Amino acid sequence: MNQNDAVTAPSPMDSLELDIRDLRVEYRTMEGTVYALNGIDLQIPKGRTLGLVGETGAGKSTTGLAIMNLIPSPPGVIVSGSIFLGGESILKKSEKEMNLIRGNKVSMIFQDPMTSLNPVVPVVDQIMEVIEHHEKISPRESLPKALEMLEMVGIPRNRAHEYPHQFSGGMKQRVIIAIALACSPYLLIADEPTTALDVTIQAQVLDMMRELRKKYQMSMLMITHDLGIVVEICDLVAVIYDGRVVEHGTLRDIFINTRHPYTEGLFNSLPDMENPKAELKPIPGLMPDPTRIPTGCPFHPRCGYAMDICAKTRPSRYYASTEHYVECHLYDEKTVVSGGRIKQ
């Protein structure tokens, strides 16, 4: 695509479940300030799933915690920006108000089920607690729904009064999902939900999450470093680097019409299934020190396409379509892009 064919930024979507604008989060410690999010933008339309992809330390989990308004303070500080969930400003809510929102309008599945469940409370009681808190009903009324939720995620009723240590890792994750969905949230945040599971169980959990999303017509934020999971479950993809979205688009945009050198590097790092003997091409170098953000484009020290301007000026956003954008100096008015992959 020639730069002259680029479209302008789209107007805000009317039916957004989640709308994050220019969010900046810092962790201020005795050793220095960690710049975790540096102006991140994310929008998820109702009923769609966005995959947030990037290396460890890119800011993925901090984004999830910010949406839940769970940034630990101190040392975490939300410096600026906005988060709207279903049109409501999350950052303006009190802790009492957030307690009514968490688990009801937005739920989060954390990556380690071992630490997400109370080891001394039967699993059904942990689901009942959520239902009773949000729906203001008695234990007698909440029990049937809790049992129904367990069966929905594939756990038989006769195991409802067992304790977490009596379940496998995959079963524990199913309990966590049952808790997260107990009150039919509008938005489900899944932070690396299959990391601690073996490959077979991963596939089962992902299939279940996909079916439950359709059943409840939820929006979902899938936080992951696994591009395979993105293909399985996501409609939209946001590639995050150094606390900013550097490329965003539909599944086809990102996988077929890759634009950003970092996104290209992520794909090049994957094994070639058609040629198992081919060498991997890892991205050179490491993520930047979050206490010392590079000037200009933060990816330029690792980028094979870097130009002089990349070290001096942060790139502006270029739109290839209404949903596909990239932040990269390769797409200024002097650059011509041929096909989908980046061309020198």
N, C-alpha and C positions, 0 to 999 in steps of 0.2 A: 504494500500500500504506500502510495506517495503521501507525503505530509500534507499536501494541498487537499487531499481527500478526507483528512481527519475531521471528525465531528466535534462539536463543542460539548462541554459538560452537560449532562442531563439535568433536568429539574428534579427536585426531590420526589420520590415515589409516594403515591397517595396512601398505599396500604402497607406501611412498614410496621412490622412487629418490633423490630429493634433498629434504633437509629443512633449511632455514635458519631460525634463530630469533633475532630481536633482534640482528642483526649490525650492528656499528658499526665503521666504518673512518675513520681520520683520516690526512691527510698533513701532517706537522709540518715546516714550512719556516722559513727565516729571516724571511720576510714575514708569517708567521702560520700558524695551523692551518686546514686545509681540511677541513670536515666532509663527507666524501664519501658515507658511508652512515650513516643515523641511526635504526637500529632496524628494518632491513628483515626481513620474513618472506617466505619463498618455499617452497612445497612442490610437487613434481612427482611424481605417481603413476607407477608403472612403465608404460611403453609409451605415455605421453601427451606432447604437446608444449605447452609454455607459452611464450607470447609476452610478452617484457618490453618495454614500450613507454613512451617518454617523450622529452622534448626532449634535445638535447645538454647535458651537464652534470648530468643527473638522477641519475647513478650506475649506469647500465646496464653499462658496460664494467668498472667497478670490481667489480661483482657477479660477473661472469664470471671475472675475475682472482682474486678471493677464493676461488671454488669450486676453482680450480686451485692454490690456495695460492701464487700468483705476485705478490702485492702487493709492489711494490719497497720493500725496507726497508734503510736509510732511503730516503725520508722516510715511507713508509706504515707504519701501525700498526693492527692489528686490536685494537680496544680491548676489545670484549666480544662475546658471542653465540656461536652454535654453527653448524657446518655438518656435516651427516651425509650421506654418500654410500653408499647401500646399507647403511645401519645403522652405518657406520664413521665415527668423528669425524675429519674431515680436518685440523682445526686442531691435533690432537695428534700428527700424523705428523711424523717427521723428514724432512729433505730427501732422504735415501737412500730412505726409504719412499715419498715422493711421486714420485720418479723411476720407481718401479715401478707407480704408480697412473696417472700421466699417460700418455695414449696407450693405456692398457690398459683401465682402468675408466671413465675420463673423458677425452674429447678436446675440443679447441677449434679451431674454424675462425675465423681472424682476418679482418678486413675487407679487408686489402690483401695480395693474393697475391704482389705484387711483392717484399715484404719478408719473406715467410714461407718462401721457398725459397732454398736455397744456390745461388748463380749458377754455381758452378764444379763442381757435382756433377750427373751425369745424373739425371733424375727417378726412374728405376726404382731407382737406388742409394739415394735418399732414402727410398723406401718400404721397401726391404729393411732399411735400418738400424733402423727402428722394429720390424719383425717380429723381427729377430735379437735386439734388446735385450730384448723382452718374452717371446719364446717360446724363447729360448736355443737357437737352431738355427744351422746354418752358412749361408754365402751360397748354396751349391749348393741347400740346402733352401728358402731363403727366396725365391729368384728366381721359381719358378713361381707362388707366391702373390702376389708383387708384380705380376707380369704380369697375373694374373687380376684384381687390384684395378684396374689401369689400364683393362682392357677393360670392367670393370663400370661405370666412370664415363665410358665412351665414348671412350677413347683407344686407338688400335690398337697392337698389340705392336711394329710396325715403327718406332714413334716412342719406344719405351721408353728408348733410350739417348741421346736428345737432351737438350739443356740447357734450363733454364727460359726463356732469352731467345729460344728458337726457337718458343715457344708464345704464343698470344694470351692476353689477360687471362682470358677464359672458360675456356680450356684449363688455365691455371695454377690457377684456382680448383678445377677438377676434380681436378688433382693433389693439391692441399691436402686435398680431401675424401677422396681415396683414402688419403692418409697417415693422416688422422684415423680412418678406419674400418678400417684394416689389421688391428687386433687386436680388432675387434668390441666397442667400449666399451659400457657400460651407459647412459652419458649422453653426449650430444653437445651441446656449447655452440657455437652459431653466432653470432658477433658481427658483425652487419651484413654477411653473407657476399656480398651482391650489390651493395654500394654502388659498387664501381669498375667495374661491368659495364653494358653498354648494355641497353636494355629487352628485346630479343629474347633475349639470352643470359641475362638474369636469369630469365626464364620457364623456360628450359631447365634452369638450375641448380636452381631451386626444384622443378620436376617431378622431377628426379633425386633430390633430397634427400628428397622425400616418398616416393618408391618405395623408396629405401634404408632409410628409417626403418621402413617396413612389413616389409621383408625381414629386417632384423636385430632387429625388435621393440625398438628403442631408445627411451629417453626423450630428449627434446630441449628445450633452452632456446634459443629464438630471440630474440636481442637485436636490436631494430630500432626505427626511428622511423617506419617505413612501415606504415600500417594495412592497405594492400593485401596486403602479405606475410603479415600476421597472418591475414587471411581465408583465404588460400591454404593455409596449412600448420599453423595452431595449433588446439588443442582448448580451451585455457585462456588467459586473458589477465590480466596484472598490469600496471597502470598505475603507473609510478613517478614521483614528484616529490620533489625535494630529499632523495633517499636513503631514501624510505619508499614502500611500496606504499599508494596512496591509494584504489585500487579494484581488485578482483579478482573474476573470475567466469568462466563459460563464454563461448564466443564469442557466443552469443545474449544472455547477460546484458549484456555490454559493448556490443554493437552495437545491440541492440534495447531493452534496459532500462537505459540509461545512468543512473548515479546521481550521480557526482561532477562538480562544475562544471568541473574541469580536463579530465576525459574529454570532457565536452560541448564544451569549447573546442577540443580536438583534432579532433573531428568537424566542427565549424563552420569550421575552417581549411581543410578539403578543398574542392576545386572541386565544384560541383553539376553532375553529368553531364547531368541533365535540363534544366538551365537554364545553359548555358555563359556567358551574359552576366551572371549574378548575381555580385555582388561577394563576394570572400572576407571572412571575419570572423576575422581573426587574434586570438589571445589578447593583450590589452594588456600592455605592460610586458615585462620580461625575467625569466628564472630568477633567484632570489635569489643574492646573492654567497655562495658556499659557506664563506667565512670569517666571515660575519655572518648566521647563520640567524635569520629573523624569529621573534618570539615567537608563541605560539598556533599557528594553522594557517599553515604556510609559504606557502600559496597565497593567503591573504587579501588581500595588496596588489594582486593581479590579478583578484580574483573579483568578478563582478557581483552575487553573492548575499551578500556579506560582511555580517555583523552585528557588533555590539560585542564579543560573546564570542569571535569568530574571531581577534581581535588579541591576546587575553589567554590563552586556554586551548587546548591542543592537543586536537582532537576525539578521542573514543574510537571504537572500531570498532563499526559497526552491521552486523548480518547480515540481509540480505533473504532468503537461503537458505543452505544449508550451504556452498555454494561462492562465493556472491556477497556480498561485503562492501564497505563503503565507510567511509572516515574523513572525516566531514563533520558540522558542527554543524546542518546542515539537517535531520538525521535524529534530533534529540532528541525527547523525548516531546511537545513542543508543535507539532511539524511534521507535516503530512499530505502524503504524496506521492501524486500522482494519475497513474496510468499508468506509463510507463517513464521518459520524460524528466523532468527536474526541473521542478517547477511552483512559481511564486512564490505 
